[in-house]
Every structure is written in C-alpha cells, then in structure tokens.
Amino acid sequence: IGHSLTQWCDKNALPYIEFDLVRDMAEDLRIESNPKLQSALDAADFVMFLAYDVGGSRYLKGKQDKFEFISNNARLMEYTFRMLKDTKKPFIFVSSQMANLSFSPYGALKLVGEHYTRSLDGIVVKLWNVYGVEKDMEKSHVITDFIHKAKTTSCIDMITDGLESRQFLHAEDCSRCLITLSEQYDAIPRDKELHIASG
C-alpha cells in the first residue's frame, strides 16, 4: 500500500515523507526510540501507519506462527505507537479484516494495533484484498499469484476450493480513500468501524 500511496501523492502533488525499512535500514520501526523516526514525525503533519511484516496467504501460512514474525510486528507497533503518543500526531492505522480472526497470529496482532489506535484517538481502517503491482513474490497476494501462475504455467489454481466470495480493491483506489480520510480526519466518528472495500 505504501508504494501505491506515494505514487498517488506524486500524481496529485501531495508532499509526503517516506519511511520504509526496504529503503533504508535506519528506517527500521523495530528500533526503540529511533531518532530517524522522531525526526520524520517532527516534520510530519499526519501519519499513515502502513508498516507491517505481512504478505499474502502463502507467506502468512509459513510465517505468522513464528517467533520472529510475532516479534517484528509487536515491536514495530510498540515503538511506533509510543512515538505517536508522545508527538500527538493525528494518524490512521491500516488494519485488516483478519483482525476479526482470533486464531490467526497476524489477525490478533492487527487487533492489538486497533486497540492502541483507539487509545490514542486515531482512526482504524480495515482493508479487504487490496491488489496492485507487487515485486516481492515471497509476499505476493492472490491477484499477483494468479497472474504469475497464468504467465508461468498457463494454469491458475487456487489455494482454497474457490467457493468463497471475495471483494478486491485496486491499490490506487485504496490510496485515494486513505487521503480522503486524512482530509476529513476530525469529522470522522471514532465509534464507527471503517472498511475500505469495493463492496
């Protein structure tokens, strides 16, 4: 989502400060009292909390029960939310519909993030199957997987039985919605559950 959001901001001449471990190891949210994060927050008017160790269902199936996955997400939330509390910056925390699935470590961690957010009067937004260009195939999601399978094997098979229904939302539409929510931040009631979805 972060990459699509920065592209959307570029296209619409909106300034932003990017903060991403992939860009720079000094931008690691798992570092307590990270001075680079402090500097970025001091310069920011609004924060989109998108960072997470996450991927599609194949990635989650193999990683979400592991200590490192749980620790990565718990630490990045703890240290980032603590700095958001100290700086009192308005923010949106991007969660997932999986926060309702208590059997999933990923879902349980996102639910903890929602509780942190509400305690700081931020906005929680749940996403449903957002798709767009993905470059990290280890963490790819369902649409990217379908395209990859079609191109490499000429056959699209599914992890599930295919009987479930899903909503899909393009990352650009998701980005537009996140910006709209940030612009209307003060008017949004905090007691409503917000979902960004095509349906």
N, C-alpha and C positions, 0 to 999 in steps of 0.2 A: 504494500500500500504506500509506503514511504516514497518509493521511486515514482510511482504514478502521481502522488500528491505534489512532489517537487516539479514534475513535468507540467502539471496543471497550473501551478503557481507561475512557472516561467511563461506559459502560454498566455496567462492573464495578468502579467506584470505585477504579481504579488511578491513582495520580498519575504524571504524565509532564511532561517539558519538551520542548516542540515547537521544532524548529529547521528553518526552511524558507525558502529564498530567495523563494518566492512570497509569504510573509507579510511579509518584511522584507528589504530589500536588504543590511542589515547582517549578515544570516544567510547570507552567501554563502561556501560552503566553498572557493571558488576563491581566497579571500584568505589569503595566507600569515600564519600566527600571528594569526589572527582573535581579538581579545580577547573578543568576544561568545561565540565557540565555547569559548574557555578557561573563561569564567565558567559556561557551561552544563555543560561536562564536570566542573568542580569540584563542581557541585551534584548531579550525577547519580551513581546507584549502578550503572547498567547502560546500555549504549548499543546501540541498534538502528541499524545503518548501512544506511539505505534509500536515501539520496540518490543520484541519478544523472540525467544528461541522457539520457533514454530515452523511447521511445514504441512504438507498435505497428509492424507490419511496413512500413506506408506511410511512417511517419516515419523508421524506420531506413534504408529503401531510399534515401531522398533525403538523409539527413544523416550516416550513420555513416562515410562516406568523406571527409568534410570536415574541414579542419584544426580548426575551432572545436569540433566535436563531440569529436574526439580530445583536444584540449587541455583542454576543460571537464572531462571525466571523469578525465584523467590528473592535473590539478591538484587537483581536489576529493579524489581518493584520496590523493595525496601528502601534502597538508596535514592531512587528517583522520587518516590513519594515523599520521603523525608525532606528532600530539597525543594519540592513543590510546596510543602507545608511551610518551610522556612521563608521562601521567597513570595508566597501568597499569589503566585501567578495563576490566572484562570487557565483551565485545561480540559481537554477531552481525553478520556481513556478509552481506547478501542478494545472492546471485548469481543466475545464470540457467542453464538447461540449454544456452543458447547458448555458454557458456564452453567447451564441447567443440568448437565450430566455429571452427577457427583461421582460416578465410577471412574471417570477419566481424570488422571492427574492434571492434564492440560486444562480441562474444564474447571477443576477445583481451584487451580492457580488463578485462572481468569476471574473466578468468583471472589477470591481474596482481593484481587485488584479492584473489583467493583466495590467491595466494602471500603477499601482505602479511599477510593474516589468519592464515595458518598460522605465519608467522614470529613473530607476536605471541601465539600460542596462543589465538586467538579461534575462533569457530565459523563455518563457512561453511554456508549453506543455499541450495540451488538451488530456484528456483521454476519452475513449469510452467503457463503460461496462466492466470494469476490474473485474475478478472474482477470487476467491481463498477461502481458509478456513476462515470462519468468526465465531466468538464466541459470539458476541453481537447480539442476534436475534432481538432486538428492531431496530437495524440499518442495518439489513441484506439487501442484494441486490438480484436481480432476480434469479440467479442460486442457491444461498443458499436457497432462498424461495421455488424454485421448488423441491429441494432435501428434504427439511423439509416437504413439503406437501406430497411428494411421500411416505416418511417414516411414517408419522403420520396418513395420511388419505387414502393412496393408490390412490389418485386422485390429479392431477396437474391442478389447474385452474389458470387463469391469471387475473390480474387487468385490462388489456386492452382487446380489442376484438381479439388480436393476429394476426391482419392483417399486422401490421408494420414489417419491417425487422430490424434486429439489428446485429451489429458486437460485438463479445465477444473476450476478450484477457485475457489470464491467467496472474495472478499477477507476476509469475516468469519471464515471457517474458517481461512484463512491467518493472520490476526491471532491467533486463538486458539492456533494451533500455535506461532507465534513467542513468545507469552507463556509457553506451557508449556515451550518450550526454554530460555527465560531462567531460569525457575524451577528447572530441572534442570541448569543450566549446568555445574556442577562434575562431575556424574556422566556427562556425555556424552563418549564416547571421541573423541579428536581424529583418529584414523586412519580413521574411517568417513565416507563421503560421505553427506551428508544432503540429502534432497529433500522438498519439501512439494508433494504432488500428490494428486489424487483417486484415483490407482491405486496 
